[in-house]
């Protein structure tokens, strides 16, 4: 009553929706880390560490996808398995972090 649209958004809607917004953004980040083929095509699939954000590069998932067929020998297969395990651990840590953040905001009633 008597509040402008921006006051309602700032004081009512955003504090209430903060739990869902933070959880959604962080879960989307975890999902984006696991994407493989789309990222491989977009990022350029280039070997090595790029020196600029605008140079082509490669993610862990795209490295596994592009090299698993060419892996011959126990060292190469072990390296791909280690990359897969590290990707799994990173995704698990992000998921746990999201759950802790969402739980923290739920306990505080949506307030930081």
Helices and strands as residue ranges (DSSP letters): H 5-8, I 9-13, H 14-34, H 37-43, H 60-67, H 74-107
